[in-house]
């Protein structure tokens, strides 16, 4: 009883931690509530959260309860959330629920610099703050002195921890830490990443492992996980572990992600055995010998079939963007850096304003990724991004509608991550489109995704109830596209290549945009005079969210102001010196001002200053500038 009234005859036996979250019923975890209190408690707990987010919220309550009652703590949470399902909210929930009570700070490790910036920005994202109100911030850090800088924690990369593990361990010793290891499959057991992170895991008050996949493409064991005799991940290895799972079916059911449609291109491929010169030619992917599949796919995506997939997908994206969804974006994932550059040149030659992001051009690539994230409605100017691997994983751009897969990698976790870039929800977008070769391995992955989507759609209607093949010793000798096939969802039958040719003609003749599957259904419905136009053909541009400024952005802006003031004061001093004004003289006075500024902050350079210290330094330099300008020598 929570409201203090006598229990009515229709009182509820309530699970303190909801049954749908804990899966446990016993008298020690029950309480008597009046109906009003029980319903109010349910609404407060959910707050619009998805299943796995509510589970994390409940686990936080359990952590607090166990601490208050002197029970053994929860040490590990394994979170397996389908890509696009809302994993990025989990650190925000934990920060709000636990940091103050435990006197702890957050340390969040991600695989890439772009994800570090993205994770920091999530804390200040206006849309996420509407879902889960809070005022916390964490700071994007590399291997910085004092990585938190007055905030609730920091986010860094695997590479940074590997380079300076002691610096991060010192941060764990300075403050109790809740550790998030994001996309933890990057840390192979006994790898250098795992060895660098292990002391942090040992020191953390709580470690949360979270990823869209709990297996590696090469099937090697992942650090920090326990495995059964059969080689499966043990999701409940000990009493101090908790497991959170949110599948593609769950996400489709909850409308947390959009459904995907697949356009698969078949064709003739030719490869040559590098050892004996034997040439193997195949009229279709279904005819390819199993040992030749990887080489045949590589031959396809690096030659004519790849070019056809690219141009088909981009042409569909252009029509979709122009007539249906102005913020639509297209992601092209290629087989390697050379192929990325080749396809980028091809798009430029076709008049498509595309950008490229590959590891060899990291600074340019990072800038292009950041520009790609900005919607047209918010002033963005990059709608097509060509990449290899640095952008696809964790790239959270909800306006991606088309993903073009012109790569030969075929590990299921990799493909799952790749195609899921198109499943993010945005207003006015009701599905994503995937373009790829029609090889057997990709079709098998598509079949599983399609099955999971249909289970989710069924649940929505009814209510609750191997590693990538290498090029090997074969030389690609080219390919030629022959057939285009569309695979749909929600009970839609697939399109044959003949259907596709006919519908493409209708599409061009009547300037109709959208899914070919919906176009087929629309024509059939029109003929039978009975149905309304599918939602994929309606225009509804998304509304931009409201965002606060991430700490690293504030720091960068303040450092720029401070840099300009130091240069200005140095130049004033040089002018007042009475000596001939040269760049060397100005430079010497600027260095003097820098030294003076460092002295005021115990010898620390401006890169190590907190935001409040940067404000203080700016105030000091403004005062110094004004004094010098008012009192010339």
ChimeraX attribute file (.defattr): number of C-alpha atoms within 10 A of each C-alpha:
attribute: neighborCount
match mode: 1-to-1
recipient: residues
	/A:1	16
	/A:2	12
	/A:3	10
	/A:4	8
	/A:5	9
	/A:6	10
	/A:7	14
	/A:8	10
	/A:9	7
	/A:10	9
	/A:11	16
	/A:12	19
	/A:13	14
	/A:14	22
	/A:15	22
	/A:16	17
	/A:17	19
	/A:18	18
	/A:19	12
	/A:20	11
	/A:21	16
	/A:22	15
	/A:23	9
	/A:24	11
	/A:25	14
	/A:26	7
	/A:27	9
	/A:28	8
	/A:29	14
	/A:30	15
	/A:31	14
	/A:32	16
	/A:33	24
	/A:34	21
	/A:35	17
	/A:36	12
	/A:37	17
	/A:38	21
	/A:39	14
	/A:40	10
	/A:41	15
	/A:42	11
	/A:43	12
	/A:44	10
	/A:45	16
	/A:46	15
	/A:47	13
	/A:48	13
	/A:49	16
	/A:50	17
	/A:51	19
	/A:52	24
	/A:53	26
	/A:54	21
	/A:55	25
	/A:56	24
	/A:57	21
	/A:58	20
	/A:59	22
	/A:60	19
	/A:61	16
	/A:62	16
	/A:63	20
	/A:64	17
	/A:65	13
	/A:66	14
	/A:67	15
	/A:68	9
	/A:69	8
	/A:70	8
	/A:71	10
	/A:72	11
	/A:73	17
	/A:74	21
	/A:75	19
	/A:76	22
	/A:77	21
	/A:78	21
	/A:79	26
	/A:80	22
	/A:81	24
	/A:82	22
	/A:83	28
	/A:84	25
	/A:85	28
	/A:86	19
	/A:87	20
	/A:88	20
	/A:89	20
	/A:90	19
	/A:91	23
	/A:92	24
	/A:93	19
	/A:94	19
	/A:95	23
	/A:96	18
	/A:97	20
	/A:98	19
	/A:99	18
	/A:100	11
	/A:101	11
	/A:102	15
	/A:103	10
	/A:104	20
	/A:105	25
	/A:106	28
	/A:107	27
	/A:108	26
	/A:109	25
	/A:110	23
	/A:111	22
	/A:112	18
	/A:113	21
	/A:114	19
	/A:115	23
	/A:116	21
	/A:117	20
	/A:118	21
	/A:119	27
	/A:120	25
	/A:121	22
	/A:122	21
	/A:123	26
	/A:124	22
	/A:125	18
	/A:126	17
	/A:127	14
	/A:128	19
	/A:129	19
	/A:130	13
	/A:131	12
	/A:132	16
	/A:133	14
	/A:134	16
	/A:135	11
	/A:136	14
	/A:137	23
	/A:138	29
	/A:139	29
	/A:140	26
	/A:141	22
	/A:142	19
	/A:143	16
	/A:144	15
	/A:145	15
	/A:146	17
	/A:147	23
	/A:148	22
	/A:149	20
	/A:150	13
	/A:151	16
	/A:152	18
	/A:153	27
	/A:154	24
	/A:155	25
	/A:156	27
	/A:157	22
	/A:158	25
	/A:159	19
	/A:160	22
	/A:161	23
	/A:162	16
	/A:163	14
	/A:164	13
	/A:165	20
	/A:166	14
	/A:167	16
	/A:168	24
	/A:169	18
	/A:170	12
	/A:171	19
	/A:172	23
	/A:173	12
	/A:174	11
	/A:175	14
	/A:176	19
	/A:177	25
	/A:178	27
	/A:179	26
	/A:180	23
	/A:181	23
	/A:182	24
	/A:183	19
	/A:184	27
	/A:185	25
	/A:186	19
	/A:187	23
	/A:188	19
	/A:189	16
	/A:190	14
	/A:191	13
	/A:192	16
	/A:193	20
	/A:194	21
	/A:195	17
	/A:196	23
	/A:197	23
	/A:198	16
	/A:199	15
	/A:200	24
	/A:201	23
	/A:202	11
	/A:203	16
	/A:204	24
	/A:205	19
	/A:206	22
	/A:207	23
	/A:208	26
	/A:209	23
	/A:210	24
	/A:211	21
	/A:212	27
	/A:213	20
	/A:214	21
	/A:215	19
	/A:216	20
	/A:217	17
	/A:218	12
	/A:219	12
	/A:220	12
	/A:221	20
	/A:222	21
	/A:223	19
	/A:224	18
	/A:225	16
	/A:226	15
	/A:227	14
	/A:228	10
	/A:229	7
	/A:230	6
	/A:231	11
	/A:232	12
	/A:233	16
	/A:234	13
	/A:235	20
	/A:236	14
	/A:237	14
	/A:238	12
	/A:239	11
	/A:240	13
	/A:241	16
	/A:242	20
	/A:243	19
	/A:244	20
	/A:245	17
	/A:246	20
	/A:247	18
	/A:248	26
	/A:249	23
	/A:250	26
	/A:251	26
	/A:252	23
	/A:253	23
	/A:254	17
	/A:255	18
	/A:256	18
	/A:257	28
	/A:258	23
	/A:259	27
	/A:260	23
	/A:261	23
	/A:262	24
	/A:263	24
	/A:264	22
	/A:265	25
	/A:266	24
	/A:267	21
	/A:268	22
	/A:269	27
	/A:270	22
	/A:271	25
	/A:272	18
	/A:273	16
	/A:274	13
	/A:275	9
	/A:276	7
	/A:277	11
	/A:278	11
	/A:279	14
	/A:280	17
	/A:281	17
	/A:282	16
	/A:283	16
	/A:284	18
	/A:285	21
	/A:286	14
	/A:287	13
	/A:288	22
	/A:289	12
	/A:290	10
	/A:291	9
	/A:292	18
	/A:293	21
	/A:294	23
	/A:295	25
	/A:296	31
	/A:297	32
	/A:298	27
	/A:299	27
	/A:300	34
	/A:301	26
	/A:302	25
	/A:303	19
	/A:304	18
	/A:305	26
	/A:306	29
	/A:307	21
	/A:308	20
	/A:309	25
	/A:310	24
	/A:311	17
	/A:312	16
	/A:313	23
	/A:314	23
	/A:315	12
	/A:316	17
	/A:317	24
	/A:318	19
	/A:319	18
	/A:320	24
	/A:321	20
	/A:322	13
	/A:323	15
	/A:324	23
	/A:325	26
	/A:326	20
	/A:327	25
	/A:328	22
	/A:329	28
	/A:330	26
	/A:331	28
	/A:332	27
	/A:333	25
	/A:334	27
	/A:335	18
	/A:336	17
	/A:337	19
	/A:338	13
	/A:339	21
	/A:340	24
	/A:341	19
	/A:342	16
	/A:343	25
	/A:344	22
	/A:345	16
	/A:346	16
	/A:347	20
	/A:348	13
	/A:349	10
	/A:350	10
	/A:351	9
	/A:352	15
	/A:353	14
	/A:354	22
	/A:355	23
	/A:356	24
	/A:357	24
	/A:358	22
	/A:359	15
	/A:360	9
	/A:361	11
	/A:362	13
	/A:363	12
	/A:364	14
	/A:365	22
	/A:366	19
	/A:367	14
	/A:368	19
	/A:369	23
	/A:370	15
	/A:371	17
	/A:372	24
	/A:373	21
	/A:374	19
	/A:375	23
	/A:376	17
	/A:377	13
	/A:378	11
	/A:379	9
	/A:380	14
	/A:381	15
	/A:382	20
	/A:383	23
	/A:384	25
	/A:385	25
	/A:386	29
	/A:387	27
	/A:388	22
	/A:389	17
	/A:390	21
	/A:391	26
	/A:392	21
	/A:393	20
	/A:394	25
	/A:395	20
	/A:396	20
	/A:397	22
	/A:398	21
	/A:399	29
	/A:400	30
	/A:401	29
	/A:402	30
	/A:403	30
	/A:404	26
	/A:405	25
	/A:406	30
	/A:407	25
	/A:408	27
	/A:409	23
	/A:410	21
	/A:411	19
	/A:412	22
	/A:413	19
	/A:414	20
	/A:415	19
	/A:416	19
	/A:417	19
	/A:418	24
	/A:419	26
	/A:420	28
	/A:421	27
	/A:422	30
	/A:423	29
	/A:424	25
	/A:425	22
	/A:426	21
	/A:427	13
	/A:428	20
	/A:429	26
	/A:430	18
	/A:431	22
	/A:432	24
	/A:433	25
	/A:434	24
	/A:435	25
	/A:436	27
	/A:437	29
	/A:438	23
	/A:439	24
	/A:440	16
	/A:441	20
	/A:442	18
	/A:443	16
	/A:444	13
	/A:445	17
	/A:446	24
	/A:447	13
	/A:448	12
	/A:449	19
	/A:450	22
	/A:451	16
	/A:452	19
	/A:453	25
	/A:454	21
	/A:455	18
	/A:456	24
	/A:457	23
	/A:458	16
	/A:459	17
	/A:460	17
	/A:461	10
	/A:462	10
	/A:463	10
	/A:464	9
	/A:465	4
	/A:466	14
	/A:467	14
	/A:468	17
	/A:469	17
	/A:470	16
	/A:471	18
	/A:472	11
	/A:473	13
	/A:474	23
	/A:475	19
	/A:476	24
	/A:477	19
	/A:478	20
	/A:479	27
	/A:480	20
	/A:481	21
	/A:482	14
	/A:483	17
	/A:484	23
	/A:485	20
	/A:486	22
	/A:487	21
	/A:488	22
	/A:489	19
	/A:490	14
	/A:491	8
	/A:492	12
	/A:493	12
	/A:494	15
	/A:495	19
	/A:496	13
	/A:497	17
	/A:498	12
	/A:499	16
	/A:500	19
	/A:501	15
	/A:502	11
	/A:503	19
	/A:504	14
	/A:505	11
	/A:506	16
	/A:507	17
	/A:508	11
	/A:509	9
	/A:510	8
	/A:511	10
	/A:512	18
	/A:513	23
	/A:514	23
	/A:515	22
	/A:516	23
	/A:517	20
	/A:518	18
	/A:519	21
	/A:520	18
	/A:521	17
	/A:522	17
	/A:523	14
	/A:524	13
	/A:525	14
	/A:526	13
	/A:527	10
	/A:528	9
	/A:529	9
	/A:530	9
	/A:531	12
	/A:532	9
	/A:533	14
	/A:534	13
	/A:535	15
	/A:536	19
	/A:537	20
	/A:538	15
	/A:539	16
	/A:540	15
	/A:541	16
	/A:542	16
	/A:543	12
	/A:544	15
	/A:545	11
	/A:546	12
	/A:547	15
	/A:548	14
	/A:549	13
	/A:550	21
	/A:551	23
	/A:552	17
	/A:553	15
	/A:554	12
	/A:555	21
	/A:556	13
	/A:557	12
	/A:558	18
	/A:559	20
	/A:560	11
	/A:561	14
	/A:562	21
	/A:563	16
	/A:564	14
	/A:565	22
	/A:566	25
	/A:567	18
	/A:568	17
	/A:569	22
	/A:570	23
	/A:571	20
	/A:572	18
	/A:573	21
	/A:574	22
	/A:575	17
	/A:576	15
	/A:577	14
	/A:578	9
	/A:579	9
	/A:580	9
	/A:581	13
	/A:582	10
	/A:583	10
	/A:584	10
	/A:585	17
	/A:586	20
	/A:587	15
	/A:588	14
	/A:589	20
	/A:590	23
	/A:591	14
	/A:592	14
	/A:593	19
	/A:594	17
	/A:595	14
	/A:596	12
	/A:597	19
	/A:598	15
	/A:599	12
	/A:600	11
	/A:601	14
	/A:602	8
	/A:603	11
	/A:604	14
	/A:605	13
	/A:606	19
	/A:607	12
	/A:608	16
	/A:609	19
	/A:610	18
	/A:611	19
	/A:612	12
	/A:613	14
	/A:614	20
	/A:615	17
	/A:616	13
	/A:617	23
	/A:618	20
	/A:619	14
	/A:620	15
	/A:621	21
	/A:622	17
	/A:623	12
	/A:624	15
	/A:625	18
	/A:626	11
	/A:627	11
	/A:628	15
	/A:629	14
	/A:630	9
	/A:631	8
	/A:632	11
	/A:633	10
